[in-house]
Amino acid sequence: MRAERGGRGGARTSSLLAGSVLLLLLMLFASPVAAQIGGDIPDSAGTTWDLPDSHGFYINGTEGASSLERLHPIATGQPMGFVQFNSGSSTILEISSAPATETVTVSGDASVWLYASLLSKNTLCRGMGGVFGAGETSFTVWLDVGNTVVIDGEDTEQVALDTDWTDPHEFFVNTSYLNLTISPGDVITLTVDVTHACFQDGRLWWGVYHAPSGVELTGDLLQPELSAKTDTNGIPRIEFIPISPWGAEDYAWQILDLVEIDDWGSGRHLSSMPSEDVHIEHFEIPHGTRIVEANRTALTWLGNISLPPGKYMIDTCITIDAGDVNEKCHIIGVHRFEVLPGPTPWLGPGWFWVMSLATMVAFMSWRMRERFLPWPTLVLLLALALLVMIPASTLPELEAQSTRDEAAAPSFSLLSHPSQGGGAQSLSDLYGGKHTLVLGVFDAGSPGAEQQKRDFDNASGRVGDDVAFAQIVTGEGIRAVDVDSYAALLNGSWPLLMDEAGGDVARQFPMGIADGVVVIDAGGFISSWSPGTMSQDSIVAATEETSRGSGQSMFLLFTLLLPSLLLLPLVSMSFPLRRTDPPDTPLIPGAGLIGTMGAGALGFAVWALPVALLSPFLGGQWAFVELGLVIWLGWQSVSLAIRGEIPELKLVSGLVHSRLPQGYRDWRHRIEFDRDVLLGGWVAWISWFAHPLLIPQGVGAVAAASMVGILLAVLKFVGFLVMAGLMVLILRGIGAMLGPIGRMLGNLGHEEVPRLWGCLAFCLALWWLAWMLTGPVWNATFA
């Protein structure tokens, strides 16, 4: 007995341990996927579908059947339709479905469900005993799919009816089929004969949840497609093609959630709708449609958020008309995709520190071959080599066919859509005599086209007659047929142009080959832009800004000092050479301040004046103008490095200084005046690094807008000169604040600092030259 009891205790202990281990394993396996359902764990990108394996076609109509419909009956109470039958045999139904629109070949089962009863509950039929079928009812069924006979006169079981419509009897016929082909135009035809051996009339019911008389086919009839991609800005575009033999109308509704996932294994359907802190975006009503292969219609959605590189899934819950209303999702689809990092640049601005330090070492080796440099000079040169990294932070990354936001719009000539005549139109043609152009770009088939149209329509009534609108359709291998439906919707409201193969024109805009809107001013420069679309309020505000310089204010020059500190390296050339004593000859109050500001403004004007004069006329060729500026920068840098001066600045400085009053010239020596002019010139170059369109847009585009704009442009240009002179004055003030130390540094670095700055500026010019040749100039020449 003890041994038996011990065996039972051991067995009980083993059972408890096994149960605990099993529970622990269930917790470990269930916890990570508690919010997910699905079969196999996915291990790659792609689409996983959970499709229904049965498809119903239900009798629909009121008195007298009308057709077989895909709509699942949801009514409660008395059935909405019936056909009455009497004693004897007769054909009571011969109905068909809508014709198929897709070709599909399936294998499976075909079933017919019929629900019938008497008009009232009684036992009359059952009381007839069923001898030789007396009192019993049966149905004979024929089912044709196209020209194929699937059910050929199959009889249901015989039942003596004894209930009314609240509890009808179920009659059932089933058969199998193999490689059944449903072709466009085929219909499903259901024929039903009844044999009713009872004097009590009966009815065949349909159209209610508890009596869904109709046909059920099994097999892979539905073949939906789901895809997602991101444009160059990381904006996701989702497409869903609802493929069914009976048309896209077979699909009733869809819910899509964009969710970030850690790995492919977690890319499975969520058992509950994700909360806002889980999903990135939620979609239901499509943003648009487009025609795809086989003349199918794809539903499209356009995201609002730019996706960083990573793994994502589109979790989809779809309902169909034939689905059971008690089920939340009739179709579950999960599309997994990855957003890859953008192209890696060849070199980033951070690499410039190597060039800077190497240049300083080479310069010191060169100069110290002639004479030994004192240690304060070496410290000053090292500080300059390090400080040059501040303006170097504005350098663009070196990569092929690069662009930047602050640039001129690319010059192009594109064909109009055939619905608008198909003739070529250039960028200048799109203006149509107006001073601002709002240009929409969209990828073929993107719902962004219609969003842009709505915003353009709303904005056009508010911006007046001086603003033109146009759109460009872009994409890889774009065809006119891809936008025929949108062209019909647009109806010639504004030009619709077709981009070149490969999206060569769109690639040169800030958003690239993607949806976006750019506002272009009268000079041909991009005033503002937005990925996707631009709201009507933003369009109105942007077009108003174009006539005032598009936000290119003279106060941007002040930001070069604070908070960006881009002008800080120029402090090394701002130290005074001698103590400034009061002038021997009386001068006007503030002569020193005015003279310094004037000299700085003069140096700034040497660069800014030709840029301002060229920008109203050469916006379409601005890449080549900037190439000329880069070459000019290289020339000035080499001159400063070799000779310690820039010839054109020295010439202008000498001409102006010689015409100043003698008392001022005796007090403010030529060498100090030349340094102020030099500083003003470098303020201009650094302002171009940080704000490439400061003068072209702030002055040139304003002058190109109207006759009043010319006067405004002159006033703005004077404002830029005054602010540039003020920056030189501040730099000089910073240098003078150190007193004797500043004068010592000024004398020790008077020759060496400008020369090193010239060498470092030449490195900056080389970087800009490489970027121009591989980016804007390449695009303008070969794109």
matplotlib code that plots the C-alpha trace (Angstrom):
import matplotlib.pyplot as plt

x = [0.0, 2.8, 4.5, 1.3, 0.7, 4.3, 3.8, 0.7, 2.4, 5.3, 2.9, 1.1, 4.4, 5.4, 2.1, 2.4, 6.0, 4.9, 2.0, 4.2, 6.7, 3.9, 2.4, 5.8, 6.4, 3.0, 3.7, 7.1, 5.7, 2.4, 3.8, 5.7, 2.9, -0.1, -1.2, -0.6, -2.3, -1.2, 0.4, 4.0, 6.4, 7.5, 11.2, 11.3, 9.5, 6.3, 2.6, 0.8, -3.0, -5.6, -8.4, -11.8, -12.1, -15.9, -17.8, -21.5, -24.0, -27.3, -30.8, -32.0, -35.3, -38.8, -41.7, -40.3, -36.6, -34.6, -31.0, -28.0, -26.2, -22.9, -24.4, -24.7, -28.2, -28.2, -31.9, -33.6, -37.3, -39.4, -37.4, -37.5, -38.2, -39.8, -41.4, -44.5, -45.1, -48.1, -48.5, -47.0, -43.8, -42.7, -39.8, -39.8, -36.4, -34.3, -32.0, -28.5, -25.7, -24.0, -21.5, -17.9, -15.2, -12.0, -10.8, -10.0, -9.5, -10.4, -11.0, -13.3, -16.8, -20.1, -23.0, -26.6, -28.5, -32.2, -34.5, -38.2, -41.2, -45.0, -47.0, -47.8, -46.7, -48.8, -48.3, -50.5, -47.6, -45.8, -49.1, -49.3, -46.7, -44.2, -45.3, -44.2, -43.1, -46.5, -46.3, -42.6, -40.8, -37.6, -35.8, -33.9, -31.0, -29.1, -26.1, -24.3, -21.1, -20.8, -21.1, -20.0, -22.7, -21.5, -24.6, -26.8, -30.2, -29.1, -31.9, -31.9, -33.2, -36.9, -38.3, -41.9, -42.2, -43.8, -42.5, -43.1, -40.7, -39.3, -37.6, -37.3, -35.8, -32.5, -32.0, -28.5, -26.8, -23.0, -20.6, -16.9, -15.3, -11.8, -10.1, -13.4, -12.7, -14.7, -14.3, -15.4, -19.1, -19.9, -22.8, -23.8, -27.3, -29.3, -32.4, -34.5, -37.5, -39.6, -41.5, -44.1, -46.4, -48.6, -51.8, -50.4, -48.6, -45.0, -42.5, -38.8, -37.3, -34.3, -32.9, -32.5, -29.6, -31.1, -32.3, -29.5, -30.7, -28.1, -24.9, -21.5, -18.3, -15.0, -11.6, -9.2, -11.7, -10.3, -6.8, -6.3, -2.9, -1.4, 1.8, 3.7, 6.6, 8.2, 9.2, 12.5, 11.2, 10.2, 6.5, 4.7, 2.2, 0.0, -1.9, -4.6, -6.1, -9.4, -9.4, -12.5, -14.2, -17.2, -15.4, -13.9, -17.4, -17.2, -15.0, -17.0, -14.5, -10.9, -8.9, -5.1, -2.6, 1.0, 3.1, 6.8, 8.2, 11.5, 12.0, 10.2, 9.0, 6.8, 5.1, 1.9, -1.7, -2.6, -5.5, -6.9, -6.8, -3.5, -3.7, -2.4, 0.9, 1.4, 0.5, 2.2, -0.8, -4.3, -6.2, -9.7, -11.3, -9.0, -7.2, -7.5, -7.5, -5.5, -5.8, -3.3, -2.6, -5.6, -7.6, -8.0, -8.6, -6.2, -7.2, -4.4, -3.4, -0.7, 1.0, 1.6, 4.8, 8.2, 9.4, 13.0, 14.9, 13.6, 11.1, 7.4, 4.1, 0.7, -1.8, -5.1, -8.5, -11.0, -14.7, -16.5, -20.2, -20.5, -18.8, -20.5, -21.5, -20.5, -16.9, -14.7, -12.3, -13.2, -9.8, -6.5, -3.5, -0.1, 2.4, 6.0, 8.4, 11.7, 12.7, 16.3, 18.8, 19.3, 22.4, 25.6, 27.4, 31.0, 32.1, 30.4, 31.4, 33.0, 35.9, 36.8, 38.7, 41.3, 41.7, 41.9, 44.6, 46.6, 46.4, 47.6, 50.5, 51.5, 51.2, 53.3, 56.0, 56.0, 56.2, 58.7, 61.1, 61.5, 61.5, 60.6, 57.1, 56.7, 54.6, 51.7, 51.4, 51.4, 48.6, 46.6, 47.0, 46.0, 42.9, 42.0, 42.4, 40.0, 37.5, 37.2, 35.2, 32.3, 31.7, 32.7, 29.6, 27.5, 29.3, 26.9, 27.6, 29.4, 27.1, 26.0, 23.2, 22.7, 20.4, 19.6, 16.5, 17.7, 18.3, 16.8, 14.1, 15.6, 15.1, 13.0, 10.8, 8.2, 5.4, 1.8, -0.6, -2.2, -5.6, -4.1, -2.6, 0.7, 2.9, 6.1, 6.1, 9.1, 9.3, 9.0, 5.9, 4.1, 4.3, 2.1, 3.0, 2.6, 5.2, 4.8, 4.4, 2.9, 4.1, 2.8, 4.8, 3.2, 4.2, 2.0, -1.0, -0.5, -3.5, -1.4, -2.5, -6.1, -5.0, -2.9, -5.8, -8.1, -5.5, -4.8, -8.5, -9.0, -5.9, -6.4, -9.4, -7.5, -4.1, -5.3, -4.3, -0.5, 0.0, 0.1, -0.5, 0.8, 1.5, 4.1, 3.5, 6.7, 7.9, 9.9, 8.6, 5.7, 3.0, 0.3, -2.3, -1.3, -2.9, -5.7, -8.3, -6.7, -6.4, -10.1, -10.7, -8.4, -10.2, -7.5, -7.7, -3.9, -1.1, -0.3, 3.2, 4.8, 8.3, 11.2, 12.1, 13.4, 12.0, 14.9, 13.2, 11.6, 14.9, 16.3, 13.6, 14.1, 11.5, 13.0, 10.9, 8.0, 4.9, 5.5, 4.7, 7.2, 6.5, 8.8, 9.3, 9.7, 13.4, 13.0, 14.1, 12.4, 10.7, 9.3, 8.3, 6.5, 6.5, 3.1, 1.0, 0.7, -2.4, -4.2, -3.2, 0.5, 0.2, -1.3, 1.4, 4.2, 3.0, 2.7, 6.3, 7.7, 7.2, 9.0, 12.0, 10.8, 12.0, 15.6, 16.0, 19.1, 18.8, 20.0, 23.4, 23.3, 22.5, 25.9, 27.4, 24.8, 23.8, 25.6, 29.1, 29.9, 31.8, 33.9, 37.0, 37.1, 37.9, 41.4, 41.8, 40.0, 42.7, 43.9, 47.5, 47.8, 46.0, 43.3, 43.9, 41.6, 42.1, 44.3, 41.8, 38.2, 35.8, 32.1, 30.8, 31.1, 33.4, 35.3, 32.2, 30.8, 34.1, 34.4, 30.8, 31.3, 34.4, 32.8, 29.7, 32.0, 33.7, 30.3, 29.0, 31.9, 30.4, 26.7, 26.2, 27.0, 24.9, 22.0, 22.2, 22.4, 19.7, 16.6, 17.7, 19.7, 17.6, 17.2, 21.0, 21.8, 23.8, 26.4, 26.3, 27.1, 29.9, 31.4, 31.1, 33.0, 35.7, 35.8, 36.1, 39.0, 40.8, 40.3, 41.6, 44.7, 45.4, 45.0, 47.2, 50.1, 50.0, 48.2, 45.6, 42.7, 43.4, 39.8, 39.1, 42.4, 41.6, 38.1, 39.4, 42.1, 39.7, 37.3, 39.9, 41.7, 38.5, 37.9, 38.7, 42.4, 41.9, 40.1, 42.9, 45.6, 43.7, 42.4, 45.3, 44.9, 46.0, 43.2, 40.7, 41.8, 41.3, 37.8, 37.0, 38.5, 36.4, 33.3, 34.2, 34.4, 31.2, 29.6, 31.2, 30.2, 26.6, 26.5, 27.6, 24.8, 22.1, 22.7, 19.7, 20.1, 20.9, 19.4, 16.0, 16.1, 17.0, 17.0, 13.6, 12.0, 13.1, 11.8, 8.3, 7.2, 8.1, 7.4, 9.6, 12.6, 12.4, 11.9, 14.9, 17.1, 16.1, 16.7, 20.1, 21.1, 19.8, 22.0, 25.0, 24.3, 23.9, 27.1, 29.0, 27.6, 28.9, 32.4, 32.1, 31.2, 34.1, 36.4, 35.0, 35.6, 39.2, 39.7, 38.2, 41.5, 43.4, 47.2, 46.9, 44.6, 47.2, 49.9, 48.0, 47.1, 50.8, 52.0, 49.3, 49.0, 50.7, 50.3, 46.6, 45.1, 47.4, 46.3, 42.7, 43.3, 44.6, 41.6, 39.2, 40.7, 39.9, 36.3, 36.2, 37.5, 34.7, 32.0, 33.5, 33.3, 29.7, 28.7, 30.1, 28.6, 25.3, 23.6, 25.9, 25.6, 21.8, 21.5, 23.8, 23.0, 19.6]
y = [0.0, 2.4, 1.6, 2.2, 5.5, 6.6, 5.8, 7.8, 10.7, 10.6, 10.5, 13.5, 15.4, 14.6, 15.8, 19.1, 19.6, 18.8, 21.2, 24.0, 23.5, 23.5, 26.7, 28.4, 27.5, 28.8, 32.1, 32.4, 31.7, 33.6, 36.8, 38.2, 37.5, 38.0, 40.9, 39.0, 36.2, 34.3, 31.1, 30.8, 33.4, 35.5, 35.8, 38.3, 41.2, 40.4, 40.0, 37.4, 36.8, 35.1, 34.6, 33.1, 29.6, 29.8, 32.3, 32.8, 33.8, 34.5, 34.6, 38.2, 39.9, 40.1, 38.1, 36.1, 35.7, 38.2, 37.2, 35.7, 38.4, 38.5, 40.5, 38.4, 38.7, 40.6, 41.3, 40.0, 39.1, 37.7, 36.8, 39.5, 37.2, 33.9, 31.7, 29.7, 26.2, 23.8, 20.1, 18.4, 19.1, 22.3, 24.6, 27.4, 29.1, 29.9, 32.8, 34.0, 36.1, 39.1, 38.3, 37.7, 40.3, 38.3, 34.9, 32.4, 28.7, 27.0, 23.6, 22.9, 22.2, 23.6, 23.6, 24.8, 25.7, 26.0, 27.0, 26.0, 25.7, 25.7, 28.8, 27.9, 25.4, 22.2, 18.5, 17.9, 16.9, 14.9, 13.2, 11.7, 9.2, 9.5, 6.3, 6.5, 10.0, 11.2, 14.5, 15.0, 17.8, 17.7, 19.9, 19.1, 21.4, 22.4, 24.7, 26.0, 28.2, 29.7, 26.7, 24.2, 22.1, 21.8, 20.3, 18.3, 17.6, 16.6, 15.8, 17.0, 14.8, 14.4, 16.1, 16.4, 20.1, 21.0, 24.5, 28.1, 30.8, 31.3, 27.9, 26.7, 23.3, 23.3, 21.4, 20.8, 19.6, 19.3, 18.3, 18.8, 20.3, 20.3, 23.1, 25.0, 28.1, 31.2, 33.6, 37.2, 37.2, 33.9, 33.8, 31.4, 30.0, 28.2, 26.2, 24.6, 22.2, 21.3, 18.0, 18.7, 15.8, 17.7, 19.7, 22.4, 25.1, 25.7, 28.5, 28.7, 31.6, 33.8, 37.2, 36.7, 35.7, 32.4, 31.5, 32.5, 30.4, 30.4, 28.9, 28.4, 27.9, 27.0, 27.7, 30.7, 33.0, 36.2, 37.4, 40.9, 42.6, 45.0, 47.0, 49.9, 52.1, 55.3, 58.2, 60.1, 62.0, 58.8, 59.5, 56.1, 55.4, 52.3, 50.6, 48.0, 46.2, 44.4, 41.5, 39.3, 37.5, 39.7, 43.0, 45.3, 46.0, 42.6, 44.3, 46.4, 48.2, 48.2, 49.4, 49.8, 50.5, 51.4, 49.9, 49.9, 46.5, 45.3, 42.4, 40.4, 37.9, 40.5, 41.5, 39.7, 40.8, 42.5, 40.8, 44.2, 47.6, 49.2, 52.3, 55.6, 55.1, 51.9, 52.6, 55.4, 56.1, 54.8, 54.7, 53.9, 56.0, 55.9, 59.1, 58.3, 55.6, 54.7, 52.3, 49.5, 46.5, 44.6, 47.9, 47.2, 50.0, 50.3, 52.1, 54.4, 56.2, 58.7, 59.1, 62.3, 61.3, 60.7, 57.3, 56.9, 53.8, 50.6, 47.8, 48.4, 46.5, 47.5, 45.6, 45.3, 44.2, 43.9, 43.1, 41.7, 41.8, 38.0, 37.8, 37.0, 40.1, 38.6, 38.5, 41.6, 40.8, 38.6, 39.1, 39.8, 41.0, 42.0, 43.6, 43.9, 46.3, 48.0, 51.6, 51.6, 54.5, 57.0, 57.0, 57.4, 60.6, 60.4, 63.0, 64.9, 68.4, 66.7, 65.6, 69.2, 69.3, 67.0, 69.5, 72.3, 70.8, 69.6, 73.0, 74.7, 72.3, 72.8, 76.6, 76.7, 74.5, 76.8, 80.1, 78.8, 78.0, 81.8, 82.8, 81.4, 82.4, 83.5, 81.3, 83.8, 83.8, 80.0, 79.9, 82.4, 80.4, 77.2, 78.9, 80.1, 76.6, 75.3, 78.2, 77.7, 74.6, 76.8, 78.2, 74.8, 73.4, 75.0, 72.8, 70.3, 66.6, 65.5, 63.1, 62.6, 64.8, 66.6, 69.6, 72.0, 73.7, 77.2, 77.2, 78.2, 76.1, 73.9, 75.1, 72.7, 72.2, 69.4, 68.0, 68.7, 65.9, 64.8, 66.1, 69.6, 69.4, 67.7, 70.7, 71.6, 74.2, 75.7, 77.0, 80.6, 79.6, 78.5, 81.9, 83.3, 86.9, 86.5, 87.0, 83.8, 80.2, 77.5, 74.2, 70.8, 67.6, 64.2, 60.6, 58.9, 57.3, 59.1, 60.4, 63.5, 64.8, 65.3, 66.7, 69.3, 70.1, 70.8, 73.0, 74.8, 75.4, 76.9, 79.0, 80.3, 82.3, 84.1, 84.9, 87.1, 87.2, 87.5, 83.8, 80.9, 77.2, 74.1, 70.4, 67.9, 64.2, 62.3, 58.8, 55.9, 55.1, 57.6, 57.2, 59.5, 56.8, 56.6, 60.1, 60.1, 59.9, 62.8, 64.9, 64.4, 65.6, 68.5, 69.5, 72.0, 74.2, 74.6, 73.0, 69.4, 68.4, 65.0, 64.6, 63.2, 59.5, 58.7, 61.8, 63.9, 67.3, 66.3, 65.0, 68.6, 69.9, 69.7, 66.8, 64.7, 62.1, 62.5, 64.5, 68.1, 71.7, 74.4, 78.2, 79.9, 83.7, 86.1, 85.5, 81.7, 80.9, 78.5, 80.6, 77.8, 74.1, 71.4, 67.6, 66.0, 69.1, 72.6, 74.0, 76.9, 79.2, 78.2, 78.9, 82.3, 83.2, 81.9, 83.8, 87.0, 86.6, 86.3, 90.0, 90.9, 88.7, 85.3, 85.9, 86.9, 89.7, 91.8, 90.7, 87.2, 88.8, 89.4, 85.7, 84.9, 86.3, 85.4, 82.7, 80.8, 82.3, 81.8, 85.1, 84.2, 83.2, 86.7, 88.0, 86.8, 89.5, 92.2, 93.0, 96.6, 97.4, 100.5, 102.4, 104.7, 108.2, 111.2, 112.8, 115.8, 117.4, 117.7, 115.3, 114.8, 112.9, 109.2, 109.4, 106.3, 104.2, 105.4, 104.9, 101.3, 100.5, 102.2, 100.2, 97.0, 97.8, 98.5, 95.1, 93.5, 95.4, 94.3, 90.8, 91.6, 94.1, 91.8, 89.0, 91.4, 92.6, 89.1, 87.4, 89.0, 87.7, 84.5, 82.5, 79.7, 79.4, 80.0, 76.9, 78.3, 81.7, 80.0, 78.0, 81.4, 82.5, 79.5, 80.1, 83.8, 82.5, 80.3, 83.3, 85.6, 82.8, 82.2, 85.9, 86.3, 83.3, 84.3, 88.1, 88.8, 90.9, 90.6, 92.8, 93.9, 94.7, 96.6, 98.5, 99.6, 100.4, 102.6, 104.5, 105.2, 106.0, 108.5, 110.5, 110.7, 113.9, 114.4, 114.6, 111.3, 109.7, 111.0, 109.6, 106.3, 104.9, 103.1, 99.7, 99.8, 100.8, 98.0, 95.5, 96.7, 96.3, 92.8, 91.9, 93.1, 90.9, 87.8, 88.6, 88.4, 85.0, 83.5, 84.9, 83.0, 79.8, 80.0, 81.7, 81.1, 83.2, 86.1, 88.6, 86.8, 86.4, 89.3, 91.8, 90.3, 88.5, 91.5, 93.7, 91.2, 91.2, 94.7, 98.3, 99.0, 96.0, 97.8, 100.6, 98.2, 96.1, 99.2, 100.0, 96.4, 96.4, 99.5, 97.7, 94.7, 97.0, 98.8, 95.5, 94.1, 97.3, 96.8, 93.3, 94.5, 97.2, 94.6, 92.3, 95.3, 96.1, 92.5, 92.8, 96.1, 94.9, 93.1, 96.3, 95.9, 92.1, 92.7, 95.1, 92.6, 89.9, 92.2, 93.1, 89.5, 88.1, 90.9, 89.1, 85.4, 85.3, 86.6, 84.2, 81.2, 82.3, 82.4, 78.8, 77.6, 79.5, 77.9, 74.5, 75.7, 76.8, 73.3, 71.7, 73.9, 73.4, 69.6, 69.9, 72.2, 70.0, 66.8, 68.4, 71.5, 71.9, 68.2, 68.4, 71.5, 70.0, 66.3, 65.8]
z = [0.0, 0.8, -2.4, -4.3, -2.4, -3.1, -6.8, -6.9, -5.1, -7.6, -10.5, -9.0, -8.5, -12.1, -13.4, -11.5, -12.8, -16.3, -16.0, -14.7, -17.5, -20.0, -18.5, -18.5, -22.1, -23.1, -21.3, -23.1, -26.5, -26.0, -24.5, -27.5, -29.9, -27.7, -29.9, -33.1, -35.0, -38.0, -39.1, -40.0, -38.7, -41.8, -42.5, -45.3, -46.9, -48.9, -48.5, -46.4, -47.0, -44.9, -47.4, -47.0, -48.5, -49.1, -51.2, -51.0, -53.7, -52.0, -53.4, -53.3, -54.0, -52.5, -53.8, -56.7, -56.7, -58.8, -58.8, -57.0, -55.1, -53.2, -50.4, -47.2, -45.7, -42.5, -41.9, -38.8, -38.4, -41.2, -44.4, -47.0, -49.9, -50.7, -53.4, -52.6, -53.8, -53.8, -53.8, -56.8, -58.7, -60.4, -61.2, -58.6, -59.2, -62.2, -61.3, -62.2, -60.8, -62.3, -65.0, -64.0, -64.9, -64.2, -65.2, -62.4, -62.3, -59.0, -57.5, -54.6, -53.6, -54.7, -52.2, -52.4, -49.3, -49.3, -46.4, -46.5, -44.2, -44.2, -43.9, -40.3, -37.7, -38.0, -38.2, -41.3, -43.6, -40.9, -40.1, -43.6, -42.5, -45.3, -47.0, -50.6, -49.8, -48.8, -46.9, -47.7, -49.5, -51.5, -54.0, -57.2, -58.0, -61.1, -60.9, -63.9, -63.9, -67.4, -69.8, -67.1, -65.3, -61.8, -60.2, -62.6, -61.1, -57.6, -55.1, -51.6, -48.7, -48.3, -45.2, -43.9, -43.1, -39.8, -39.0, -40.2, -41.3, -37.8, -37.9, -41.5, -42.5, -44.2, -47.5, -48.8, -52.0, -52.4, -55.1, -56.0, -59.0, -60.4, -62.4, -62.9, -65.1, -64.6, -67.5, -68.0, -68.9, -67.2, -64.8, -62.1, -62.8, -60.1, -61.1, -58.4, -58.8, -55.8, -55.1, -52.4, -51.4, -49.0, -49.3, -47.0, -49.1, -48.4, -49.0, -49.9, -47.9, -48.3, -47.3, -43.6, -41.4, -40.2, -43.8, -46.2, -49.2, -51.9, -53.4, -51.8, -53.8, -52.2, -53.6, -54.2, -56.0, -54.5, -55.4, -53.9, -54.2, -51.6, -52.1, -50.5, -51.5, -50.4, -52.5, -52.3, -49.3, -47.4, -47.8, -48.1, -50.9, -50.5, -53.3, -52.9, -55.9, -55.0, -57.5, -57.6, -60.4, -59.7, -59.7, -57.2, -55.9, -54.2, -51.5, -49.1, -46.8, -45.7, -42.7, -43.1, -40.4, -41.0, -38.2, -37.5, -36.7, -35.2, -37.5, -40.2, -37.6, -35.9, -39.2, -38.5, -38.2, -34.9, -33.2, -32.1, -33.8, -32.9, -30.7, -31.9, -30.0, -32.0, -35.5, -37.5, -39.7, -40.1, -43.4, -44.4, -47.2, -50.2, -51.2, -54.8, -57.5, -60.5, -63.5, -63.4, -65.6, -67.1, -66.7, -63.0, -60.5, -57.6, -54.4, -53.3, -50.1, -49.5, -46.1, -44.3, -42.4, -43.8, -42.8, -41.6, -42.7, -41.0, -41.4, -41.6, -42.3, -43.6, -41.5, -43.4, -42.4, -45.3, -45.4, -48.4, -49.2, -49.0, -45.6, -42.4, -40.6, -37.2, -38.4, -38.0, -40.9, -43.8, -45.4, -43.5, -45.4, -44.0, -46.4, -45.0, -46.6, -45.8, -46.2, -47.1, -46.3, -49.1, -51.2, -49.3, -50.2, -51.3, -48.8, -46.0, -44.7, -41.7, -43.9, -44.5, -41.2, -42.8, -45.7, -43.2, -41.0, -44.0, -45.5, -42.3, -42.0, -45.6, -45.3, -42.1, -43.7, -46.8, -44.8, -42.2, -45.0, -45.4, -41.8, -38.4, -37.2, -33.6, -31.4, -31.1, -34.9, -34.9, -32.3, -34.3, -37.5, -35.7, -34.3, -37.8, -39.2, -36.6, -36.9, -40.6, -39.8, -38.8, -42.3, -43.7, -42.0, -44.8, -47.4, -49.1, -49.2, -52.4, -54.3, -57.9, -59.3, -56.0, -55.5, -52.7, -51.5, -52.1, -55.8, -59.2, -60.8, -63.5, -67.0, -69.1, -72.1, -71.6, -73.7, -72.6, -72.0, -75.3, -74.0, -74.0, -77.4, -76.7, -77.6, -75.8, -73.0, -71.2, -67.7, -69.0, -71.0, -67.8, -66.3, -69.0, -68.2, -64.4, -61.8, -59.7, -60.7, -58.4, -59.8, -58.6, -59.2, -58.7, -59.3, -61.9, -60.2, -56.9, -55.0, -54.4, -57.9, -56.8, -53.4, -55.3, -57.6, -54.7, -53.0, -56.3, -57.0, -53.6, -53.7, -57.2, -56.2, -53.5, -55.1, -57.9, -61.6, -61.0, -60.1, -62.6, -61.8, -63.5, -62.8, -63.9, -63.8, -63.2, -62.6, -64.0, -67.5, -67.3, -70.1, -71.0, -70.5, -66.8, -66.2, -68.8, -66.0, -64.1, -67.2, -67.8, -64.2, -64.6, -67.8, -68.9, -65.7, -66.1, -68.0, -67.3, -68.5, -68.9, -67.4, -69.3, -69.0, -65.6, -64.0, -65.1, -64.4, -61.1, -59.9, -60.0, -57.6, -53.9, -53.4, -56.3, -58.1, -55.6, -54.9, -54.0, -54.7, -55.5, -55.6, -58.1, -58.1, -61.0, -61.3, -61.7, -58.1, -55.8, -53.2, -51.1, -51.4, -49.7, -50.1, -51.1, -51.4, -50.1, -48.3, -49.9, -47.0, -47.5, -51.2, -50.6, -48.1, -50.3, -53.4, -51.5, -50.2, -53.7, -54.4, -51.2, -51.6, -50.3, -46.8, -47.9, -45.5, -44.7, -41.1, -42.3, -42.5, -38.8, -38.2, -39.8, -36.6, -34.0, -33.4, -36.2, -35.7, -39.4, -39.5, -36.4, -38.5, -39.9, -36.4, -37.0, -39.8, -37.8, -35.2, -35.5, -36.4, -34.3, -31.6, -33.0, -31.7, -32.3, -35.8, -36.1, -38.4, -37.2, -39.0, -38.9, -35.8, -36.2, -39.1, -38.0, -37.6, -40.9, -42.7, -41.5, -42.4, -45.8, -46.6, -45.5, -47.6, -50.6, -50.3, -50.1, -53.1, -55.3, -55.0, -54.6, -57.4, -60.4, -58.7, -58.3, -61.9, -63.4, -61.3, -62.9, -66.4, -65.9, -63.4, -65.9, -66.2, -62.6, -62.2, -64.7, -62.9, -59.7, -61.4, -62.4, -58.8, -57.6, -60.1, -59.0, -55.4, -56.4, -58.1, -55.0, -52.7, -54.8, -55.0, -51.3, -50.5, -52.9, -52.8, -49.5, -51.4, -53.9, -57.0, -57.7, -54.1, -53.8, -57.0, -55.9, -52.4, -53.8, -56.1, -53.3, -50.6, -52.9, -53.2, -49.4, -47.6, -46.9, -43.2, -43.1, -45.3, -42.9, -40.0, -41.5, -43.4, -46.7, -45.2, -42.6, -45.3, -47.5, -44.7, -44.1, -47.8, -47.7, -44.7, -46.5, -49.5, -47.3, -45.5, -49.0, -49.7, -46.4, -46.9, -50.2, -48.5, -45.9, -48.0, -51.8, -52.8, -50.4, -53.2, -56.2, -54.6, -52.1, -54.8, -58.3, -58.1, -56.5, -59.4, -62.0, -60.5, -61.5, -62.0, -58.4, -57.6, -59.2, -56.7, -53.8, -55.0, -54.9, -51.4, -50.3, -51.9, -49.9, -46.8, -47.5, -47.9, -44.7, -42.8, -44.3, -43.3, -39.8, -39.7, -40.6, -37.9, -35.3, -36.4, -36.0, -32.7, -31.4, -32.6, -30.8, -27.5, -26.7, -26.6, -26.8, -27.2, -30.2, -31.7, -31.1, -32.8, -35.7, -36.4, -35.9, -38.2, -40.6, -43.5, -42.5, -41.5, -44.8, -46.7, -44.7, -45.0, -48.8, -48.7, -46.7, -48.8, -51.9, -50.3, -49.8, -53.5, -54.6, -52.6, -54.1, -57.6, -57.2, -55.9, -58.7, -61.5, -60.2, -59.1, -60.5, -63.6, -64.5, -64.1, -66.2, -68.9, -69.2, -67.4]

ax = plt.figure().add_subplot(projection="3d")
ax.plot(x, y, z, "-o")
ax.set_aspect("equal")
plt.show()
